[in-house]
Amino acid sequence: MGFFDFMNEDIAIDLGTANTLIIHNDKVVVDEPSIVAIETRTGKVIAVGTKAQQMHGKAHKGIETTRPLKDGVIADFDAAEHMIREFIKKIPSLKKRIFAPAGLRMVICIPSGITEVEKRAVRDSAEHSGAKEVYLIHEPMAAAIGIGIDVQEPKGNMIIDIGGGTTEIAVLALGGIVCDKSVKVAGDIFTSDIKFYMRTHHNLVVGERSAETIKIEVGAATENLDNPPEDWPVQGRDLTTGKPKQVIVSHKEISVALDSSISSIEDAIMQALAMTPPELAADIYNTGIYLAGGGSMLRGLDQRIAKKTDLPVFIAEDPLRAVVRGTGIALKNVDRYPFLMR
């Protein structure tokens, strides 16, 4: 150990379309929405994360809220850089230090279908935020490690990570991705589907935050649930009169609203299974499919995928944090995981 090693810090980041999570010293220290509020006149970033989300959909013309990531990749480089830097500043133990860390080592997870240009954007954002060493790991691999799977075994495992911008489907074996499918249908599309449904079936205009709440409270992938949630009151603006009004929605309605998008995910899963080598397909028959990511918490989704594939489906423990948990484990074992990209 070098004399100045105490000046260095290791952090693991799940840079997601909807939420960013950071692990430091084996603890999740940041878990906030991936959103930035900018003063339009000066271009200055005035808030990030939870504070910026509170302004989303409610700000005046002088403030613009933006999500720096779209479909799992960086769409606004400057905003992403500011967001990462501000989130790092929120790490409690770094706040207490007299001196800023001399070097930051980061492991950041990325979608499996990312291009080299998009990969470079993630790396550059991290370096501009103060990282001296940057490693990248694919989301399905991080999710598998976070679930507790030994990814280096000669055994096939299928992971489905349903995030905010993308659904990552991958078959893993021997520390690598054998085949994968990435579709831009995930949590954000579910939210848009709900907004569209409320507009067309209830003549009600609702904002993104309200649609997100509906998804959490009564979201479902199927009408037939063992423990259905109670109906949920939704407030918005009447499309015809312009007056504020309230309607009551049920999980059955939301399952209808999301049906088309979930069918797209099912089709992608079937395509990934069709690409799987026969020996690994035999392994998956025995081990089943693992779900991770916030989208996997949609009621009845595991039942629906199990029915479509005729395979057992398991939801990860704390699926929202499975990816960042795996990223944190990879960070502690950089030498053990040769698949980490530098």
DOTIBA-502712 format. One record per residue (C-alpha): x negated, y negated, z; residue number from 1; residue in one letter. Coordinates in steps of 0.05 Angstrom, whole numbers, plus 5000, padded with zeros to 4 digits. Example, Ala and Ser with C-alpha at 12.3 -4.5 7.8 and 13.67 -1.06 7.14 Angstrom:
2
      X      Y      Z   pos   code
   4754   5090   5156     1      A
   4727   5021   5143     2      S
END
This chain:
342
      X      Y      Z   pos   code
   5000   5000   5000     1      M
   4971   4932   4980     2      G
   4964   4874   5028     3      F
   5017   4833   4991     4      F
   5067   4890   4980     5      D
   5111   4859   5035     6      F
   5121   4800   4987     7      M
   5152   4846   4935     8      N
   5225   4866   4934     9      E
   5264   4922   4898    10      D
   5336   4912   4877    11      I
   5385   4954   4837    12      A
   5438   4918   4795    13      I
   5502   4944   4764    14      D
   5514   4887   4716    15      L
   5586   4899   4697    16      G
   5636   4864   4653    17      T
   5685   4856   4711    18      A
   5640   4861   4773    19      N
   5567   4856   4790    20      T
   5540   4898   4848    21      L
   5470   4894   4878    22      I
   5436   4944   4923    23      I
   5378   4922   4968    24      H
   5347   4965   5023    25      N
   5397   5021   5008    26      D
   5458   4976   5021    27      K
   5507   4943   4973    28      V
   5494   4870   4990    29      V
   5530   4836   4932    30      V
   5597   4858   4903    31      D
   5629   4801   4865    32      E
   5666   4787   4800    33      P
   5621   4774   4739    34      S
   5647   4704   4726    35      I
   5615   4635   4723    36      V
   5647   4565   4731    37      A
   5614   4510   4690    38      I
   5624   4435   4690    39      E
   5641   4420   4618    40      T
   5612   4350   4616    41      R
   5542   4368   4641    42      T
   5540   4443   4628    43      G
   5520   4453   4701    44      K
   5539   4519   4735    45      V
   5580   4500   4797    46      I
   5602   4569   4821    47      A
   5592   4643   4809    48      V
   5627   4706   4832    49      G
   5686   4702   4879    50      T
   5686   4626   4883    51      K
   5688   4621   4807    52      A
   5743   4673   4802    53      Q
   5787   4631   4848    54      Q
   5781   4575   4796    55      M
   5797   4622   4738    56      H
   5862   4603   4704    57      G
   5872   4545   4753    58      K
   5817   4496   4734    59      A
   5826   4428   4701    60      H
   5793   4408   4635    61      K
   5729   4387   4670    62      G
   5715   4459   4693    63      I
   5709   4520   4648    64      E
   5706   4591   4674    65      T
   5670   4643   4632    66      T
   5651   4716   4637    67      R
   5579   4723   4613    68      P
   5588   4797   4595    69      L
   5635   4825   4543    70      K
   5645   4899   4528    71      D
   5589   4915   4577    72      G
   5536   4872   4544    73      V
   5512   4800   4552    74      I
   5552   4752   4509    75      A
   5528   4686   4542    76      D
   5454   4690   4557    77      F
   5448   4625   4597    78      D
   5509   4639   4640    79      A
   5485   4711   4653    80      A
   5417   4686   4674    81      E
   5447   4635   4723    82      H
   5495   4688   4750    83      M
   5440   4739   4764    84      I
   5396   4685   4797    85      R
   5453   4661   4842    86      E
   5472   4732   4862    87      F
   5400   4747   4881    88      I
   5401   4685   4925    89      K
   5461   4714   4961    90      K
   5422   4776   4985    91      I
   5424   4766   5061    92      P
   5353   4790   5078    93      S
   5323   4747   5023    94      L
   5360   4686   5049    95      K
   5325   4693   5117    96      K
   5255   4697   5088    97      R
   5210   4636   5093    98      I
   5176   4652   5027    99      F
   5211   4674   4963   100      A
   5190   4744   4941   101      P
   5126   4743   4899   102      A
   5153   4798   4854   103      G
   5221   4828   4842   104      L
   5227   4899   4814   105      R
   5296   4912   4784   106      M
   5332   4972   4757   107      V
   5393   4950   4716   108      I
   5444   4997   4686   109      C
   5467   4989   4614   110      I
   5520   5022   4569   111      P
   5496   5083   4531   112      S
   5518   5053   4464   113      G
   5477   4989   4472   114      I
   5434   4963   4415   115      T
   5361   4944   4420   116      E
   5380   4869   4414   117      V
   5430   4876   4470   118      E
   5378   4914   4512   119      K
   5329   4857   4501   120      R
   5381   4806   4524   121      A
   5390   4844   4591   122      V
   5315   4849   4601   123      R
   5303   4775   4584   124      D
   5359   4753   4631   125      S
   5328   4793   4688   126      A
   5258   4767   4674   127      E
   5282   4694   4672   128      H
   5317   4707   4738   129      S
   5250   4723   4770   130      G
   5239   4798   4757   131      A
   5167   4819   4747   132      K
   5184   4891   4731   133      E
   5249   4912   4697   134      V
   5274   4983   4687   135      Y
   5339   5001   4650   136      L
   5382   5062   4661   137      I
   5444   5084   4622   138      H
   5509   5079   4660   139      E
   5531   5152   4654   140      P
   5463   5174   4679   141      M
   5467   5126   4739   142      A
   5538   5149   4753   143      A
   5517   5222   4753   144      A
   5460   5208   4802   145      I
   5508   5168   4845   146      G
   5558   5225   4846   147      I
   5503   5272   4870   148      G
   5489   5313   4808   149      I
   5418   5337   4795   150      D
   5411   5308   4725   151      V
   5345   5343   4712   152      Q
   5373   5413   4717   153      E
   5381   5455   4653   154      P
   5456   5450   4662   155      K
   5510   5410   4625   156      G
   5552   5358   4661   157      N
   5604   5312   4631   158      M
   5611   5242   4661   159      I
   5664   5191   4643   160      I
   5650   5121   4669   161      D
   5710   5074   4659   162      I
   5686   5004   4673   163      G
   5713   4935   4657   164      G
   5690   4929   4584   165      G
   5674   4999   4561   166      T
   5688   5072   4575   167      T
   5623   5112   4573   168      E
   5630   5187   4560   169      I
   5567   5229   4562   170      A
   5543   5300   4567   171      V
   5479   5304   4608   172      L
   5426   5358   4615   173      A
   5351   5361   4631   174      L
   5347   5288   4649   175      G
   5376   5263   4584   176      G
   5440   5246   4547   177      I
   5454   5303   4498   178      V
   5515   5271   4466   179      C
   5555   5209   4483   180      D
   5614   5167   4461   181      K
   5625   5095   4481   182      S
   5692   5061   4468   183      V
   5711   4988   4482   184      K
   5775   5009   4517   185      V
   5772   5001   4593   186      A
   5796   4958   4650   187      G
   5799   4892   4611   188      D
   5841   4924   4556   189      I
   5888   4953   4610   190      F
   5897   4883   4637   191      T
   5912   4855   4567   192      S
   5962   4912   4555   193      D
   5999   4892   4619   194      I
   6001   4819   4599   195      K
   6029   4838   4531   196      F
   6081   4885   4562   197      Y
   6105   4832   4610   198      M
   6111   4782   4553   199      R
   6149   4828   4505   200      T
   6192   4867   4554   201      H
   6206   4816   4609   202      H
   6197   4751   4571   203      N
   6147   4732   4626   204      L
   6079   4700   4615   205      V
   6029   4722   4668   206      V
   5956   4704   4677   207      G
   5896   4750   4678   208      E
   5892   4752   4754   209      R
   5966   4769   4760   210      S
   5960   4825   4709   211      A
   5899   4851   4746   212      E
   5940   4853   4811   213      T
   5996   4891   4776   214      I
   5945   4942   4751   215      K
   5918   4952   4822   216      I
   5986   4954   4857   217      E
   6029   4995   4808   218      V
   5981   5016   4753   219      G
   5991   5088   4729   220      A
   5970   5133   4672   221      A
   6032   5177   4676   222      T
   6104   5170   4699   223      E
   6102   5233   4741   224      N
   6063   5217   4804   225      L
   6063   5256   4869   226      D
   6059   5192   4911   227      N
   6087   5136   4868   228      P
   6075   5064   4891   229      P
   6133   5019   4909   230      E
   6158   4971   4856   231      D
   6120   4905   4854   232      W
   6146   4833   4848   233      P
   6112   4793   4793   234      V
   6116   4717   4785   235      Q
   6102   4680   4722   236      G
   6131   4631   4671   237      R
   6194   4648   4632   238      D
   6176   4647   4558   239      L
   6244   4618   4537   240      T
   6261   4567   4591   241      T
   6191   4549   4614   242      G
   6214   4557   4687   243      K
   6176   4598   4739   244      P
   6211   4665   4752   245      K
   6201   4732   4785   246      Q
   6214   4803   4760   247      V
   6204   4871   4792   248      I
   6161   4923   4756   249      V
   6151   4997   4769   250      S
   6093   5045   4757   251      H
   6134   5078   4702   252      K
   6135   5014   4662   253      E
   6060   5003   4670   254      I
   6046   5075   4648   255      S
   6085   5059   4584   256      V
   6045   4994   4576   257      A
   5978   5031   4583   258      L
   5997   5094   4544   259      D
   5964   5074   4477   260      S
   5898   5053   4509   261      S
   5893   5116   4551   262      I
   5907   5158   4489   263      S
   5846   5124   4456   264      S
   5803   5145   4516   265      I
   5831   5216   4511   266      E
   5813   5219   4437   267      D
   5742   5196   4452   268      A
   5735   5250   4506   269      I
   5758   5303   4456   270      M
   5707   5277   4405   271      Q
   5651   5281   4456   272      A
   5672   5352   4474   273      L
   5672   5371   4400   274      A
   5599   5345   4394   275      M
   5576   5385   4455   276      T
   5529   5444   4441   277      P
   5563   5511   4458   278      P
   5517   5529   4517   279      E
   5531   5462   4550   280      L
   5605   5468   4534   281      A
   5604   5533   4574   282      A
   5572   5496   4633   283      D
   5626   5441   4629   284      I
   5680   5495   4630   285      Y
   5653   5517   4697   286      N
   5635   5449   4727   287      T
   5691   5406   4699   288      G
   5691   5331   4684   289      I
   5670   5276   4732   290      Y
   5703   5207   4732   291      L
   5670   5144   4757   292      A
   5682   5068   4751   293      G
   5740   5025   4772   294      G
   5785   5050   4716   295      G
   5782   5121   4743   296      S
   5824   5097   4803   297      M
   5884   5088   4757   298      L
   5938   5133   4788   299      R
   5948   5199   4751   300      G
   5890   5189   4702   301      L
   5853   5251   4727   302      D
   5917   5292   4718   303      Q
   5927   5266   4648   304      R
   5855   5280   4626   305      I
   5858   5350   4658   306      A
   5922   5365   4619   307      K
   5891   5341   4554   308      K
   5825   5378   4561   309      T
   5848   5440   4601   310      D
   5788   5427   4647   311      L
   5784   5409   4721   312      P
   5774   5334   4732   313      V
   5741   5304   4794   314      F
   5740   5231   4815   315      I
   5675   5208   4847   316      A
   5675   5187   4920   317      E
   5680   5111   4920   318      D
   5681   5109   4843   319      P
   5672   5034   4840   320      L
   5603   5041   4870   321      R
   5580   5107   4839   322      A
   5539   5072   4784   323      V
   5504   5022   4830   324      V
   5492   5078   4881   325      R
   5457   5119   4827   326      G
   5419   5058   4804   327      T
   5394   5049   4875   328      G
   5371   5122   4880   329      I
   5335   5115   4813   330      A
   5300   5052   4839   331      L
   5273   5091   4899   332      K
   5249   5148   4854   333      N
   5223   5111   4792   334      V
   5165   5161   4783   335      D
   5213   5220   4787   336      R
   5259   5196   4732   337      Y
   5221   5191   4666   338      P
   5286   5171   4630   339      F
   5283   5101   4661   340      L
   5267   5051   4605   341      M
   5215   4997   4615   342      R
END
